[in-house]
Amino acid sequence: MKKLLVLSLVLLTGVVFAQNTIEFEEYDLDNGLHVILHEDHSTPIAAVTVLYHVGSKNENPERTGFAHFFEHLLFEGTENIARGEFDQYVTNAGGALNANTSQDRTFYYELLPSNQMELGLWLESERMMHANIQNIGVETQREVVKEEKRQRVDNQPYGSWLQKMMYNLYSVHPYNWVPIGSMEHLNAAQLDEFMDFYKKFYIPNNATLSIAGDIDIAKTKELVAAYFGEIPAGTPVEQPTVVEPPMGGEKTEIVYDNVQLPAVMMGYRMPPQTSDDAYALQMASTVLSGGSSSRMYKRLVDQDQSALQVFSFPFSLEQGGAFITFALANAGKSIEDMMPGLEEEISKLQSGLITEREFQKIQNQMESRFVQSNSTMAGIAESLADYHTYYGDANLINTEIERYRKVTREDIQRVAQQYLVPSNRVVLRYLPKSEEPKAE
């Protein structure tokens, strides 16, 4: 068990947030499954989660979209769970379930009344060992993913921005594509290719089982051993080792889309999420757009009135990522009206230290977010799994705030100078289709 520690987080408003140290136990089964258990009897709820260390970056470039496709496919059923019954087990027990896929992971969870926690273990062990991959399920989920792409990308204003951004930011690394992948690749894939993907990545030694909530740790260990202990280990998964060369200059693209207002997205390639510079960049993004008193908001929305919305955020990933700035033009304004303000605010961040008052404000914001991210059992279970998988240190759930506290004003200026430069960025300009030049 981890020792008890209290982090008192004081905001400028004078509000005090306190997070008790999150105690947990972690261990490995003989088959390599990493298990993390957090016992908390404050509410009669248990979160059962499994993180598989497979995302879109692990895919064959000729078969993109597989990781996200499997997020859907593995709700189809197993050898012991009929099609359509996976969800029913959880909802009938008064729980909820879902999953998500990123470039780096696929994450499944059940949130259940604590007296139904064993149900979650059974379901996840079935998913890991007995998935029933059949043509009927593959064809069904192909249509589901196509519809998701239509809704979220093809028919969504500015919906293609992330796909275009990553394609331009990364040329050889598999971050070049996004989890939704290619519909042509999914259509071309045969059943045996899906089965091979499952056998390669859905193995206990590529997974973290994280359980948080109203549980008895000793009893839970017995149940974990019973449900997962006999699942055979697979061949260890090797993560990509591709090294992306420097961009060597700014890339730009104009996108004529079904939009009413012009928008500009600037993406800067950034270091992995575990690096000290990634923490400094996150704090830099808060200086630029962390609320209505932030620099970009005050400049573009309040002062220039050139933008309806403006924000920046670090899209942090295991092996890299993108520092994104997004500005949506005000009515009657253009991208050219917004660009000077965006460029000048980034330049100010590079040329001078932020004020002590700004620095204190963003430190407080980081601390507040840190506490809020661990305010639910589902959040705790997910954080524990993430910290173990990406950082090799689940206890960062208690200590990560110290990484933010070590960031100085000089660090924020330095990372702005190093990363937020034109030679390291992609600029996407979204314009209404009505402005597209007519072909001669």
C-alpha positions in Angstrom: 0.0 0.0 0.0 1.1 3.6 -0.7 1.6 5.9 2.3 -1.1 8.5 3.0 -0.4 11.9 1.7 -2.6 15.0 1.4 -2.1 17.5 -1.3 -3.7 20.9 -0.5 -4.4 22.8 -3.6 -5.1 26.5 -3.2 -6.7 28.5 -6.0 -6.6 32.3 -6.4 -10.2 32.4 -5.2 -9.1 31.0 -1.9 -10.9 27.7 -2.4 -8.9 24.8 -1.1 -9.0 21.4 -2.8 -7.6 18.4 -1.0 -6.8 15.0 -2.5 -5.9 12.2 -0.2 -3.2 9.9 -1.6 -4.8 7.2 -3.7 -3.7 4.0 -2.2 -3.4 1.0 -4.4 -1.7 -2.4 -4.9 -0.2 -3.6 -8.2 1.2 -6.9 -9.3 1.7 -9.1 -12.3 0.1 -12.5 -13.0 2.3 -15.2 -14.4 1.0 -14.5 -17.8 2.1 -10.9 -17.7 -1.2 -9.2 -17.0 -0.6 -6.1 -14.9 -3.2 -5.7 -12.2 -3.8 -2.5 -10.2 -6.4 -2.4 -7.3 -7.7 0.6 -5.5 -10.1 0.1 -2.5 -12.5 2.9 -1.7 -15.7 2.3 0.2 -17.1 5.9 -0.1 -19.7 4.8 -2.7 -21.0 1.3 -3.5 -19.5 1.4 -7.0 -16.7 -0.4 -8.7 -15.0 0.5 -12.0 -13.5 -2.5 -13.9 -11.2 -1.3 -16.7 -8.8 -2.9 -19.1 -6.2 -0.9 -21.1 -4.6 -2.7 -24.1 -1.4 -1.1 -25.2 -2.5 -1.0 -28.9 -3.7 2.0 -30.8 -3.6 3.3 -34.4 0.2 3.7 -34.2 0.5 -0.1 -34.0 -1.4 -0.8 -37.2 -0.2 -1.9 -40.6 -0.1 1.2 -42.8 -2.1 -0.7 -45.4 -4.7 -1.7 -42.8 -5.4 1.5 -40.8 -8.4 1.7 -38.6 -8.0 -1.8 -37.1 -7.5 -0.7 -33.4 -10.7 1.5 -33.5 -12.6 -1.2 -35.4 -11.8 -3.7 -32.7 -13.1 -1.3 -30.0 -16.5 -1.9 -31.7 -16.0 -5.5 -32.8 -15.3 -6.8 -29.3 -18.7 -5.9 -28.1 -20.2 -8.3 -30.6 -19.9 -11.3 -28.3 -17.7 -14.2 -27.3 -17.9 -18.0 -27.3 -20.0 -17.7 -24.1 -21.8 -14.4 -24.8 -24.3 -14.3 -27.6 -24.4 -11.4 -30.1 -26.1 -8.3 -28.5 -25.9 -9.6 -25.0 -22.6 -7.9 -23.9 -24.3 -4.6 -23.2 -27.3 -6.2 -21.7 -25.4 -7.9 -18.9 -24.1 -4.6 -17.7 -27.3 -2.6 -18.1 -29.4 -5.3 -16.5 -27.0 -5.1 -13.5 -27.6 -1.3 -13.2 -24.2 -0.4 -14.7 -22.7 1.4 -17.7 -20.0 0.5 -20.1 -18.0 2.0 -22.9 -14.7 2.0 -24.7 -12.4 4.4 -26.6 -9.4 4.2 -28.9 -6.4 6.6 -29.3 -3.2 6.5 -31.2 -1.6 4.6 -28.3 -4.2 2.5 -26.5 -7.6 0.8 -26.5 -9.5 1.2 -23.3 -12.6 -0.7 -22.1 -14.6 -0.2 -18.8 -17.6 -1.2 -16.9 -19.0 0.9 -14.1 -21.0 -1.4 -11.8 -22.7 -1.6 -8.4 -19.9 -3.1 -6.3 -21.8 -6.3 -5.6 -21.7 -6.9 -9.4 -17.9 -6.3 -9.8 -17.3 -10.0 -10.6 -19.5 -9.6 -13.7 -17.1 -7.0 -15.1 -14.2 -9.4 -14.5 -16.0 -12.2 -16.4 -16.9 -9.9 -19.3 -13.4 -8.6 -19.7 -11.8 -12.1 -19.4 -14.2 -13.3 -22.1 -13.2 -10.3 -24.3 -9.5 -11.2 -23.8 -9.7 -14.9 -24.3 -12.9 -15.9 -26.2 -13.8 -13.2 -28.6 -16.0 -14.5 -31.3 -14.7 -12.9 -34.5 -17.2 -13.9 -37.3 -18.1 -12.4 -40.7 -21.5 -11.3 -39.4 -19.9 -9.2 -36.7 -17.2 -7.8 -39.0 -19.8 -6.7 -41.6 -22.1 -5.2 -38.9 -19.3 -3.2 -37.4 -17.9 -2.1 -40.7 -21.2 -0.3 -41.3 -21.1 1.1 -37.7 -17.7 2.6 -38.2 -18.6 4.0 -41.6 -21.6 5.8 -40.1 -19.4 7.1 -37.3 -16.9 8.5 -39.8 -19.8 10.1 -41.8 -21.1 11.8 -38.6 -17.9 12.8 -37.0 -15.6 13.6 -39.9 -17.3 13.7 -43.4 -20.4 15.6 -42.4 -19.1 17.6 -39.5 -17.9 21.2 -40.1 -14.1 21.3 -39.8 -14.4 17.5 -39.0 -11.3 16.6 -41.1 -8.9 18.9 -39.3 -7.2 16.3 -37.0 -6.8 13.9 -39.9 -5.2 16.5 -42.1 -3.1 17.9 -39.2 -1.5 14.6 -38.3 -1.0 13.7 -42.0 1.0 16.9 -42.5 2.9 16.8 -39.1 4.1 13.3 -39.4 5.5 11.8 -42.6 7.1 8.4 -41.6 5.8 7.8 -38.0 2.5 6.0 -37.7 1.0 9.1 -36.1 0.6 10.0 -39.8 -3.0 8.6 -39.6 -5.7 8.9 -37.0 -7.7 6.1 -35.2 -10.7 6.3 -37.5 -8.4 5.0 -40.2 -9.3 4.2 -43.8 -12.6 2.8 -44.9 -11.0 1.3 -48.0 -8.5 -0.5 -45.7 -11.3 -1.9 -43.5 -13.4 -3.0 -46.6 -10.4 -4.8 -48.1 -9.5 -6.7 -44.9 -10.3 -10.4 -44.7 -11.5 -12.3 -41.6 -8.1 -13.9 -41.0 -6.5 -10.5 -40.8 -8.8 -9.4 -38.0 -8.2 -12.7 -36.2 -4.4 -12.2 -36.5 -4.7 -8.6 -35.0 -6.7 -10.0 -32.1 -4.2 -12.8 -31.4 -1.3 -10.3 -31.6 -2.5 -7.5 -29.4 -5.3 -8.8 -27.1 -3.1 -10.8 -24.8 -2.6 -10.4 -21.1 1.0 -9.3 -21.3 -0.1 -6.3 -23.4 -2.9 -5.3 -21.0 -3.4 -3.5 -17.6 -6.4 -4.5 -15.5 -7.3 -1.6 -13.2 -10.1 -1.8 -10.7 -11.2 1.0 -8.4 -14.0 1.3 -5.9 -15.9 -0.5 -3.2 -13.9 -3.8 -3.3 -12.1 -6.1 -1.0 -8.6 -6.4 -2.3 -7.9 -9.9 -1.0 -11.1 -11.3 -2.5 -10.6 -9.3 -5.7 -7.1 -10.9 -6.1 -8.7 -14.3 -5.9 -11.3 -13.4 -8.5 -8.7 -11.9 -10.8 -6.6 -15.1 -10.6 -9.7 -17.2 -11.3 -10.8 -15.2 -14.4 -7.5 -14.2 -15.9 -4.8 -16.5 -14.5 -5.2 -19.3 -17.1 -5.2 -17.0 -20.1 -2.0 -17.8 -22.0 0.5 -15.1 -22.6 1.3 -14.1 -26.2 4.4 -12.9 -28.0 5.5 -9.6 -26.4 4.3 -6.6 -28.4 7.0 -4.2 -29.6 6.0 -0.6 -29.9 7.1 1.4 -33.0 10.6 2.8 -33.0 10.3 5.0 -36.0 12.2 8.3 -35.6 10.4 11.2 -37.4 12.8 13.6 -39.2 12.6 17.4 -38.6 9.8 19.0 -40.5 12.3 21.4 -42.2 9.7 24.1 -42.9 6.2 25.2 -42.5 3.4 23.2 -44.3 0.1 24.9 -45.3 -3.1 23.6 -46.7 -6.3 25.3 -47.7 -9.5 23.3 -47.1 -12.8 24.3 -48.7 -15.4 22.8 -46.5 -19.1 23.0 -45.7 -18.6 25.7 -43.2 -20.0 29.2 -42.6 -17.1 30.8 -40.8 -13.4 30.7 -41.7 -11.1 29.0 -39.3 -7.4 28.5 -38.9 -5.6 25.6 -37.1 -1.9 25.8 -36.4 -0.3 22.6 -35.2 3.3 22.4 -33.9 5.0 19.1 -33.5 5.8 18.4 -29.8 7.8 15.9 -27.7 6.3 12.8 -26.0 3.9 13.3 -23.1 6.3 11.9 -20.6 8.9 14.6 -21.3 9.4 17.6 -19.1 8.9 19.9 -22.1 5.4 18.4 -22.6 4.4 19.7 -19.1 5.8 23.1 -19.9 3.9 23.2 -23.2 0.7 22.3 -21.4 1.2 25.3 -19.1 2.0 27.5 -22.0 -1.3 26.5 -23.6 -3.1 27.6 -20.5 -1.4 31.0 -20.6 -2.5 31.4 -24.2 -6.1 30.2 -23.9 -7.0 29.1 -20.4 -10.2 30.9 -19.9 -11.6 34.4 -20.7 -8.7 36.1 -19.0 -6.1 34.3 -21.1 -3.9 36.1 -23.6 -5.4 34.9 -26.9 -9.0 35.3 -25.7 -8.4 38.8 -24.5 -6.6 39.7 -27.7 -8.6 38.1 -30.5 -12.1 37.9 -28.9 -12.3 40.9 -26.7 -9.8 43.4 -28.2 -9.7 42.8 -31.9 -13.1 41.0 -32.1 -11.6 39.1 -35.0 -12.4 35.7 -33.5 -15.6 34.1 -32.2 -13.6 31.4 -30.4 -9.9 30.8 -29.9 -8.1 28.1 -27.9 -4.9 26.1 -27.7 -4.2 22.7 -26.3 -1.4 20.1 -26.3 -2.5 16.9 -28.0 0.0 14.8 -26.1 0.8 11.3 -27.2 3.2 8.5 -26.1 5.8 9.2 -28.8 5.1 12.8 -29.8 2.0 14.8 -30.4 0.8 18.2 -31.5 0.4 21.6 -29.9 -2.8 22.9 -31.5 -4.1 26.5 -31.8 -7.6 26.9 -33.2 -9.3 30.2 -34.1 -12.8 30.5 -35.5 -13.5 33.8 -37.3 -16.1 36.3 -36.1 -18.9 37.2 -38.5 -17.5 39.3 -41.2 -13.9 38.6 -40.3 -11.3 36.5 -42.1 -8.3 34.4 -41.3 -6.1 37.3 -42.2 -7.8 39.3 -39.5 -7.0 36.7 -36.9 -3.4 35.7 -37.9 -1.6 38.8 -36.6 -3.1 38.4 -33.1 -2.3 34.7 -33.0 1.3 35.3 -34.2 1.9 38.2 -31.9 0.7 36.4 -28.7 2.9 33.5 -29.4 5.8 35.9 -30.1 5.2 37.6 -26.7 5.4 34.2 -25.0 8.7 33.7 -26.7 10.2 37.1 -26.1 9.4 37.7 -22.4 8.6 35.9 -19.2 5.0 35.6 -18.2 4.1 37.6 -15.1 4.3 36.1 -11.6 0.5 36.6 -11.4 -0.1 34.6 -14.6 2.3 31.9 -13.4 0.5 31.5 -10.1 -2.8 31.3 -11.9 -1.8 28.6 -14.3 -0.1 26.6 -11.4 -3.5 26.7 -9.6 -5.3 25.6 -12.7 -3.0 22.7 -13.2 -3.5 21.6 -9.5 -7.3 22.0 -9.8 -7.4 19.8 -13.0 -5.2 17.2 -11.3 -7.6 16.8 -8.4 -10.7 16.8 -10.6 -9.3 14.1 -12.9 -9.2 11.7 -9.9 -12.5 12.6 -8.4 -14.4 9.4 -9.6 -13.7 5.7 -9.5 -13.6 5.5 -13.3 -11.2 8.4 -13.4 -8.9 6.8 -10.8 -8.9 3.4 -12.5 -8.1 5.0 -15.9 -5.3 7.2 -14.5 -3.7 4.3 -12.7 -3.6 2.3 -16.0 -2.4 5.2 -18.0 0.4 6.1 -15.6 1.6 2.5 -15.5 1.5 2.0 -19.3 3.1 5.3 -20.4 5.3 6.3 -17.5 6.0 2.9 -15.8 4.9 4.5 -12.5 1.3 4.2 -11.4 2.1 6.3 -8.3 2.2 9.4 -10.5 -1.5 9.5 -9.7 -0.3 11.0 -6.4 2.9 12.8 -7.5 2.4 14.1 -11.0 1.5 17.5 -9.7 5.1 17.9 -8.7 6.1 17.8 -12.4 4.0 20.8 -13.0 5.4 22.6 -9.9 8.9 22.1 -11.2 8.1 24.0 -14.4 9.5 27.6 -14.3 8.6 30.7 -16.1 11.8 30.3 -18.0 10.8 26.8 -19.0 7.6 28.1 -20.5 9.5 30.8 -22.5 12.1 28.2 -23.7 9.6 25.7 -25.0 7.7 28.4 -26.8 11.0 29.4 -28.4 11.9 25.8 -29.3 8.6 24.4 -30.5 6.2 27.1 -31.4 8.1 28.2 -34.5 6.9 28.3 -38.2 9.5 25.7 -39.3 7.9 23.2 -36.9 4.2 23.7 -37.8 1.3 23.0 -40.1 -1.2 25.7 -40.9 -4.7 24.6 -42.0 -7.0 27.3 -43.4 -10.7 26.3 -43.5 -12.8 28.3 -45.9 -16.5 28.0 -47.1 -16.9 26.0 -50.2 -18.5 29.1 -51.8 -15.0 30.7 -51.9 -13.4 27.8 -53.7 -12.0 29.0 -57.1 -13.9 27.7 -60.1 -12.1 25.2 -62.3 -11.5 26.7 -65.8 
